[in-house]
């Protein structure tokens, strides 16, 4: 259970809110006005006597709002309202928990304990009332992927053998979020042991896409993306080894951010590689909320603001990133490029270096070679009480089949193949650095995945323009370069397919340029507009 942090406690992990990112403060002021307007409008809609409400003199932001109104707030607006006492943390938590209950059929949570969340919210309210120092995420319930350790909830990694595993301490990312006042809302569903891109889990059942429940939300962090898209929470935590934040962000129509490798600590998150690809990161419905998350876990206080897009140079590499891309996705991508051109962005087309062509093979070979050893190490380090063999024997048939065909002898990559791919990864990182510098580009843009989300049950092949393509290879194709290079990647929604499913575009930058990429995202978000929310 989260306890409120008193003013006498160590606040080294808690930067002052008024010193972090002037843009966020400006955004908070603007959204306070939006909040006030939303609530006035909804009160007038729902009150039986609008005149009585207007004459009552009750400030709108202190009225009892419908829970669905509170659930639609972004994280900046919600935390500001709770910090100022306009909304209690308990009322806000009840609103989100109510939406979680209403939308249980989405299967976004693997573990959720409403009473624990409400108790933590009441403690947050007491902290504010007593004048204690408040973190920038004060009172915010944050869902966490179920492969990231939490001391108060099981970390099952979506597999049967770990159903009752309760770590003795929180993962570092969870500790930092709680130090800023966040509340762990629950653990979100995922592809079993993060070994897939659909979140169609044979053990816990499939996580469903809020835009159409017969389709996948992407994976492996499908629950964290879907919970944000469904307006159950404005901010959630996922993990990305080979696209597991970026693919679900695209499939669910939310913004997702994989930071530069190592920017956020992934300690306490079950890894698939040995300190190479695995990276925790956030999902949100706006880039501004991603910046709030970034400030909370990095304590960076440097200012950032959305600059005008005019003159920004964005590279495209059609000879790689637009291979095996569905025609509908191609059209959406080109329409997005035209919108950016109209806003003054310079689009720079470049040829794919030879090393880029092998990115998916590099990523998959390294991951499958290292996977079993790293899962085993995680189980020992955190005293899970089970072995990898026990996980394998209790896993779903699909997971067993994938592990046996890719990660276990005799099908595991050879030592020779592994060493060759490590060398190719080094060359890929070097040539991608040169690509950015030689063409003076600020970011690369490409479809996050080359097709709309597949239906639940489609696990092995996908039809793209009339041809059957391996689903795992197609999912990995565009996200692999970012993982191999440790680059920051930001996914923004750009539209809906003909059957109403989200389409996302990924923007990558050079490693270390995270805040520059997020600042660019603030600007691009304005040019691209808002995606229609799902009808739930």
C-alpha positions in Angstrom: 0.0 0.0 0.0 1.3 3.4 -0.9 1.8 5.8 2.0 1.8 9.5 1.6 5.2 11.1 1.8 5.5 13.7 4.5 7.4 16.9 4.3 10.0 15.5 6.6 10.9 12.7 4.3 13.7 12.6 1.8 12.6 14.5 -1.2 15.7 14.1 -3.4 13.6 12.1 -5.9 11.0 14.8 -5.9 11.9 17.9 -7.9 9.7 21.0 -7.2 6.8 21.1 -9.5 7.2 24.8 -10.1 10.7 24.3 -11.4 10.0 21.5 -13.8 9.3 22.3 -17.4 7.7 25.7 -17.7 5.6 24.3 -20.6 3.9 21.9 -18.2 2.9 24.8 -16.0 1.5 26.7 -18.9 -0.3 23.6 -20.1 -1.7 23.1 -16.6 -3.1 26.6 -16.5 -4.7 26.1 -19.9 -6.2 22.7 -19.0 -7.6 24.1 -15.8 -9.7 26.4 -18.0 -10.6 23.4 -20.2 -11.6 21.5 -17.0 -13.7 24.3 -15.8 -15.5 24.6 -19.1 -16.1 20.8 -19.4 -17.5 20.6 -16.0 -19.8 23.7 -16.4 -21.1 22.2 -19.7 -21.7 18.7 -18.2 -23.3 20.1 -15.1 -25.8 22.0 -17.2 -26.4 18.9 -19.3 -27.1 16.7 -16.3 -28.7 19.0 -13.7 -32.4 18.7 -13.4 -32.6 22.5 -12.8 -29.8 24.3 -14.7 -30.9 27.7 -13.3 -30.6 26.4 -9.7 -27.1 25.2 -10.4 -26.1 28.6 -11.9 -27.6 30.5 -9.0 -26.2 28.2 -6.3 -22.8 29.9 -6.5 -21.0 26.5 -6.2 -17.7 26.8 -8.1 -17.9 24.3 -10.9 -14.5 22.7 -10.1 -15.8 21.9 -6.6 -19.0 20.3 -7.7 -19.7 16.5 -7.7 -18.8 15.5 -11.2 -19.9 12.5 -13.1 -17.2 9.9 -13.0 -17.0 9.6 -16.8 -16.1 13.3 -16.9 -13.2 12.8 -14.5 -12.0 9.8 -16.3 -11.6 11.8 -19.5 -9.1 14.2 -17.9 -5.5 14.1 -19.0 -2.9 13.5 -16.3 -1.8 17.2 -16.1 -5.3 18.4 -15.6 -6.2 15.7 -13.1 -3.1 16.1 -10.9 -3.4 19.9 -10.9 -7.1 19.6 -9.8 -6.1 17.2 -7.0 -3.1 19.3 -5.9 -5.3 22.4 -5.6 -8.2 20.5 -3.9 -10.6 21.1 -6.7 -11.1 17.3 -6.9 -10.3 14.8 -4.2 -7.9 12.0 -4.9 -10.5 9.6 -3.6 -13.2 10.9 -6.0 -10.8 10.7 -8.9 -9.8 7.2 -8.0 -13.4 6.1 -7.7 -14.0 7.5 -11.2 -11.2 5.5 -12.7 -12.1 2.4 -10.8 -15.7 2.8 -12.0 -14.6 2.9 -15.6 -12.4 -0.2 -15.0 -15.4 -2.1 -13.7 -17.6 -0.9 -16.5 -15.1 -2.0 -19.1 -14.0 -5.3 -17.6 -14.7 -7.1 -20.9 -11.6 -5.4 -22.3 -9.5 -7.6 -19.9 -6.9 -4.8 -19.5 -6.1 -5.7 -15.8 -4.5 -8.9 -14.6 -4.6 -7.7 -11.0 -6.5 -4.8 -9.4 -7.5 -4.2 -5.8 -9.9 -1.2 -5.6 -9.9 -1.0 -1.8 -6.1 -0.6 -1.8 -6.3 2.1 -4.4 -9.0 4.0 -2.5 -7.0 3.8 0.8 -4.0 5.2 -1.0 -6.1 8.0 -2.4 -7.5 8.9 1.0 -3.9 9.1 2.3 -3.1 11.4 -0.6 -6.0 13.7 0.4 -4.9 13.7 4.0 -1.4 14.7 2.9 -2.8 17.7 0.9 -5.1 18.7 3.7 -2.3 18.7 6.2 0.0 20.9 4.0 2.6 18.2 3.2 4.8 18.6 0.2 3.0 17.0 -2.8 4.6 15.3 -5.8 3.9 16.2 -9.4 1.8 13.0 -9.8 -0.1 13.6 -6.6 -3.1 11.2 -6.3 -2.7 9.8 -9.9 -3.6 6.1 -10.2 -1.1 4.6 -12.7 -1.6 1.1 -14.2 1.7 -0.9 -14.5 2.5 -3.7 -16.9 2.4 -7.1 -15.1 6.1 -7.8 -15.9 7.3 -4.9 -13.7 7.7 -5.6 -10.0 5.3 -4.2 -7.4 5.4 -5.0 -3.7 1.7 -4.7 -3.2 0.5 -6.7 -6.2 1.6 -10.0 -7.8 4.0 -9.8 -10.8 2.8 -12.7 -12.9 4.3 -11.8 -16.2 1.1 -13.2 -17.7 2.1 -16.8 -17.0 0.6 -19.4 -14.7 3.7 -20.4 -12.7 4.1 -16.8 -11.5 0.5 -16.2 -10.6 1.2 -15.8 -6.9 4.7 -14.2 -7.1 4.8 -11.1 -4.9 8.2 -9.3 -5.1 9.5 -7.9 -1.8 10.1 -4.4 -3.3 8.9 -2.2 -6.1 10.8 -1.9 -9.4 12.8 1.3 -9.5 10.4 3.0 -12.0 7.5 2.2 -9.7 9.4 3.6 -6.7 10.1 6.9 -8.5 6.4 7.3 -9.6 5.2 6.7 -6.1 7.8 9.1 -4.7 6.0 11.7 -6.9 2.6 10.8 -5.4 1.4 8.3 -7.9 -0.7 5.3 -6.8 -0.3 1.9 -8.4 -3.8 1.4 -9.9 -3.3 -2.3 -10.9 -1.3 -4.6 -13.1 -2.1 -4.7 -16.8 -2.4 -7.7 -19.1 0.3 -8.6 -21.5 1.5 -11.3 -23.9 2.7 -14.2 -21.9 6.2 -13.5 -20.6 6.3 -10.6 -23.1 6.9 -13.1 -25.9 4.7 -11.6 -28.6 3.0 -8.6 -30.2 -0.7 -9.3 -29.8 -1.4 -9.8 -26.0 -3.5 -12.8 -26.9 -2.7 -14.6 -23.7 -3.8 -18.2 -23.4 -3.4 -18.1 -19.6 -5.3 -14.9 -18.7 -7.3 -14.5 -21.9 -6.8 -11.9 -24.7 -6.5 -8.2 -24.0 -9.0 -6.5 -26.3 -8.7 -3.4 -28.4 -11.0 -0.6 -27.2 -11.7 0.4 -30.8 -13.1 -3.1 -31.6 -13.0 -5.9 -29.1 -12.5 -8.6 -31.7 -9.1 -7.1 -32.6 -5.8 -7.2 -30.7 -4.4 -4.1 -28.8 -0.8 -5.0 -29.8 1.8 -6.3 -27.5 3.4 -7.2 -25.4 2.2 -4.2 -23.3 -1.3 -4.4 -24.7 -3.1 -3.9 -21.4 -1.2 -0.6 -20.6 -2.0 0.8 -24.1 -5.7 -0.3 -24.0 -6.3 1.1 -20.5 -5.2 4.5 -21.7 -7.1 4.4 -25.0 -10.3 3.3 -23.1 -10.1 6.4 -20.8 -9.7 4.2 -17.7 -6.5 6.0 -16.8 -4.6 8.8 -18.5 -1.1 7.4 -18.0 0.3 3.9 -17.8 3.6 2.1 -17.7 4.8 -0.5 -20.3 8.0 -2.1 -21.3 9.6 -2.4 -24.8 12.2 -4.9 -25.9 11.4 -5.1 -29.6 8.4 -2.8 -30.0 6.3 -3.7 -27.0 5.4 -0.1 -26.3 5.4 1.2 -29.8 3.3 -1.5 -31.4 0.4 -1.3 -28.8 0.5 2.5 -29.0 -0.1 2.3 -32.7 -2.8 -0.4 -32.4 -4.7 1.5 -29.7 -4.4 5.1 -31.0 -2.4 6.5 -28.0 1.0 8.1 -27.7 3.8 5.8 -26.6 7.4 6.6 -25.7 10.3 4.3 -25.7 13.2 6.5 -24.3 16.8 6.2 -25.1 18.0 2.9 -23.7 18.8 3.4 -20.0 17.1 6.8 -19.6 14.6 5.2 -17.3 15.7 2.4 -15.0 14.4 -1.0 -15.9 15.5 -2.6 -12.7 12.8 -4.9 -11.5 11.3 -5.5 -14.9 11.6 -9.0 -16.3 14.2 -8.8 -19.1 14.5 -10.7 -22.4 18.0 -9.5 -23.2 21.2 -8.8 -21.2 21.2 -5.0 -20.8 20.6 -4.4 -24.5 17.0 -3.8 -25.5 14.6 -3.9 -22.5 13.3 -0.5 -21.6 10.3 0.7 -19.6 8.3 3.7 -20.8 4.9 5.4 -20.7 1.6 5.5 -22.6 -0.6 8.6 -22.6 -3.1 10.4 -24.7 -0.9 13.5 -25.1 2.8 14.3 -25.4 2.4 16.8 -22.6 1.5 13.9 -20.3 4.6 12.0 -21.5 6.7 15.0 -20.4 5.0 14.9 -17.0 6.0 11.3 -16.7 9.6 12.0 -17.9 9.9 14.8 -15.4 8.7 12.6 -12.6 11.2 9.8 -13.2 14.3 11.8 -14.3 14.0 15.0 -12.2 15.1 17.0 -15.2 14.2 20.6 -14.8 15.3 22.0 -18.1 12.6 23.9 -19.9 11.0 22.6 -23.0 8.3 24.0 -25.2 6.7 23.2 -28.6 8.6 25.1 -31.2 7.2 25.9 -34.6 7.5 22.9 -37.0 8.7 25.1 -39.8 12.2 24.1 -40.8 12.3 20.9 -38.9 13.9 18.2 -41.0 12.3 14.7 -40.9 13.8 11.8 -42.7 11.9 9.0 -44.4 13.5 5.8 -45.7 10.9 4.2 -48.1 13.3 1.5 -49.2 13.1 0.0 -45.7 10.3 1.4 -43.6 7.7 1.2 -46.3 8.4 -2.3 -47.4 5.4 -4.7 -46.8 3.2 -1.9 -45.8 -0.6 -2.2 -46.4 -1.9 0.3 -49.0 -4.2 1.9 -46.4 -1.3 2.5 -44.0 0.7 3.9 -46.9 -2.1 6.4 -47.7 -2.4 7.5 -44.1 1.4 7.9 -43.8 1.6 10.0 -47.0 -1.3 12.1 -45.8 0.5 12.7 -42.5 3.6 13.8 -44.5 1.5 16.3 -46.5 0.1 17.7 -43.2 3.6 18.2 -41.9 4.8 19.8 -45.2 1.9 22.2 -45.0 3.1 23.1 -41.5 6.6 23.9 -42.8 8.4 20.6 -42.0 11.1 19.6 -44.5 10.7 16.0 -45.6 14.1 14.4 -46.5 14.0 11.1 -48.4 17.1 9.0 -47.9 18.3 5.6 -49.0 18.4 2.7 -46.6 22.0 1.7 -45.7 22.7 -2.0 -46.2 23.0 -2.7 -42.5 19.4 -1.5 -41.9 18.0 -4.3 -44.0 19.1 -6.8 -41.3 17.7 -4.9 -38.3 14.8 -7.4 -37.6 17.1 -10.4 -37.9 19.7 -8.7 -35.6 17.1 -8.0 -32.9 15.3 -11.3 -33.0 18.6 -13.3 -33.0 20.0 -11.4 -30.0 16.7 -11.6 -28.1 16.1 -15.3 -28.6 19.7 -16.2 -27.8 19.7 -14.3 -24.5 16.1 -14.8 -23.4 16.2 -18.0 -21.3 19.3 -17.0 -19.3 17.8 -13.5 -18.5 14.4 -14.8 -17.5 16.2 -17.3 -15.2 18.4 -14.6 -13.7 15.3 -12.5 -13.0 13.6 -15.4 -11.2 16.7 -16.0 -9.0 17.4 -12.4 -8.3 13.9 -11.6 -7.1 13.3 -14.9 -5.4 10.3 -15.9 -7.5 10.3 -19.4 -6.2 10.0 -21.0 -9.6 12.5 -22.0 -12.3 12.3 -21.3 -16.1 11.5 -25.0 -16.7 8.5 -24.7 -14.4 7.4 -21.6 -16.3 7.8 -23.5 -19.6 5.8 -26.5 -18.5 2.9 -24.4 -17.2 2.9 -21.9 -20.1 0.3 -21.8 -22.9 0.8 -24.0 -25.9 1.6 -21.0 -28.1 4.2 -19.7 -25.8 5.8 -23.2 -25.4 5.8 -23.5 -29.2 7.6 -20.2 -29.7 10.2 -20.8 -27.0 11.0 -24.3 -28.2 11.2 -23.2 -31.9 13.3 -20.1 -31.2 14.9 -19.9 -27.8 15.7 -23.5 -26.8 18.1 -26.1 -28.1 18.4 -27.2 -30.8 16.7 -24.2 -32.4 18.3 -21.5 -30.3 20.7 -19.3 -32.4 24.3 -20.6 -32.4 27.1 -18.9 -30.6 28.5 -18.0 -34.1 25.3 -16.5 -35.3 24.9 -14.5 -32.0 28.4 -13.1 -32.2 27.8 -12.2 -35.9 24.7 -10.3 -35.0 26.3 -8.4 -32.2 28.9 -7.1 -34.7 26.2 -6.2 -37.2 24.4 -4.4 -34.4 27.5 -2.2 -33.8 27.7 -1.4 -37.5 24.0 -0.6 -37.6 24.3 1.8 -34.8 27.2 3.5 -36.5 25.6 3.8 -39.9 22.3 5.1 -38.4 24.3 7.8 -36.6 25.9 8.8 -39.9 22.4 8.8 -41.6 21.2 11.5 -39.2 24.3 13.6 -39.4 24.9 13.3 -43.1 21.4 14.4 -44.0 21.0 16.8 -41.0 17.7 15.3 -40.0 16.0 15.9 -36.6 14.0 12.7 -36.7 13.0 9.7 -38.8 9.3 9.0 -39.5 7.7 5.7 -40.5 4.6 3.6 -39.9 5.1 1.9 -36.5 3.6 -1.3 -38.0 2.8 -1.8 -41.7 -0.8 -2.9 -41.2 -3.9 -2.3 -39.0 -4.2 -4.4 -35.9 -5.0 -8.0 -36.6 -8.0 -9.9 -35.3 -7.7 -11.9 -32.1 -6.4 -15.3 -33.0 -4.2 -14.2 -35.8 -0.8 -15.1 -34.5 1.4 -16.5 -37.3 0.6 -14.8 -40.6 -1.0 -11.5 -41.8 -2.4 -10.6 -45.2 -0.7 -7.5 -46.6 -1.8 -6.3 -50.0 -3.0 -9.9 -50.9 0.2 -11.6 -49.7 0.7 -13.7 -46.6 3.5 -12.3 -44.4 4.9 -13.7 -41.2 3.2 -11.8 -38.4 6.2 -11.8 -36.0 8.6 -10.6 -38.7 6.1 -7.9 -39.9 5.6 -6.7 -36.4 9.4 -6.5 -35.7 10.4 -5.0 -39.1 10.0 -1.3 -38.4 10.5 -1.2 -34.6 13.7 -3.3 -34.7 16.1 -0.5 -35.7 15.2 1.7 -32.7 15.7 -1.3 -30.3 19.0 -2.2 -31.9 20.3 1.4 -31.8 18.9 2.3 -28.3 17.1 5.2 -29.9 14.2 7.2 -28.4 11.0 6.4 -30.3 7.7 8.3 -30.1 4.5 7.0 -31.6 1.7 9.4 -32.5 -1.8 8.4 -33.8 -2.5 9.7 -37.3 -5.9 8.3 -38.2 -8.3 5.3 -38.4 -8.4 2.6 -40.9 -11.5 1.9 -43.0 -12.7 -0.5 -40.3 -12.2 2.0 -37.6 -8.8 0.8 -36.1 -6.0 3.2 -35.2 -2.9 3.9 -37.3 0.2 5.1 -35.7 3.4 6.7 -36.9 6.8 6.4 -35.1 9.3 9.2 -34.9 12.8 8.2 -33.9 15.8 10.4 -32.9 19.4 9.9 -32.1 20.1 8.4 -28.6 20.1 11.1 -25.9 17.8 13.4 -27.7 14.7 12.4 -25.8 13.6 15.8 -24.7 14.2 17.2 -28.2 12.0 14.4 -29.6 9.3 15.1 -27.1 9.4 18.8 -27.8 9.0 18.0 -31.5 6.1 15.7 -30.6 4.4 18.6 -28.9 4.6 20.5 -32.1 3.7 17.7 -34.5 0.7 16.7 -32.3 -0.9 20.1 -33.0 -0.4 19.6 -36.8 -1.8 16.1 -36.8 -4.8 16.7 -34.6 -6.7 14.5 -32.1 -7.8 10.9 -32.8 -11.5 10.2 -32.3 -11.8 8.2 -29.0 -13.3 4.7 -29.1 -17.0 4.3 -28.6 -17.4 2.4 -25.3 
